[in-house]
């Protein structure tokens, strides 16, 4: 486990409403590592990892 090394957490500044589509793209062609998108909220039952 890297314990925070190479981790980056950013507030993207928007609210994603239920049933809406979110598109994410990686623009660095040299980046080959795995990405995890965490959708966080005020209720841990609704949080998701992708």
C-alpha positions in Angstrom: 0.0 0.0 0.0 1.4 3.4 -0.9 -0.2 5.2 2.1 -1.0 8.4 0.2 2.1 8.5 -2.0 1.0 9.4 -5.6 -2.5 10.0 -4.4 -4.4 13.1 -5.5 -7.8 14.2 -4.3 -9.5 17.1 -5.9 -12.8 18.8 -5.5 -14.1 19.1 -9.1 -16.5 21.8 -8.2 -19.8 20.4 -9.3 -22.7 18.4 -8.1 -23.6 15.2 -10.0 -27.3 14.7 -9.9 -28.8 11.2 -9.8 -29.1 9.5 -13.3 -26.7 12.0 -14.9 -23.8 11.0 -17.1 -20.2 11.9 -16.0 -17.5 11.6 -18.7 -13.8 11.5 -17.6 -10.8 11.4 -19.9 -7.1 11.1 -19.3 -5.2 13.5 -21.6 -1.7 12.4 -20.9 -0.7 9.7 -23.4 2.2 8.6 -21.3 0.1 7.9 -18.2 -0.5 4.1 -18.0 -1.4 3.6 -14.3 -4.8 2.6 -13.0 -7.2 5.4 -12.0 -9.9 5.3 -9.4 -12.8 7.7 -9.4 -14.4 8.1 -6.0 -17.9 9.7 -5.9 -18.3 11.0 -2.3 -21.3 12.4 -0.6 -22.8 13.1 2.8 -24.2 9.6 3.1 -21.6 6.8 3.0 -24.3 4.4 1.6 -24.4 6.4 -1.6 -20.6 6.6 -2.2 -19.2 4.7 -5.1 -15.7 3.8 -6.5 -15.1 3.2 -10.2 
